[in-house]
């Protein structure tokens, strides 16, 4: 199950949603994952994966300065260079405070 989850993660570039798991006939259902491995947050924590929601990628693309028709990039590729975007201002402020 872990390997299937990781494959789904790699294909999407982020953790799959419950809906995406349930729609894929090759993937165990969300409820199976929940019973055996825990919820999405626990699975990502245990596997060392960043917890990124599908909606975050939509926001990421809507905030992008590139021309959407010309870009052609998968949001995951762009997101690899955008850790601050996903970390959020609150965490960045705490990190700066800790360095001072």
Buried (B, 14 or more C-beta within 10 A) or exposed (E): EEEBBEEBBEEBBBBBBBEBBBEBEEBBEBEEBBEEBEEBEEBBEEEEBEEBEBEBBEEBBEEBEEEEEEEEEEBBEBBEEEEEBBEEEEEEEEEEEEEE
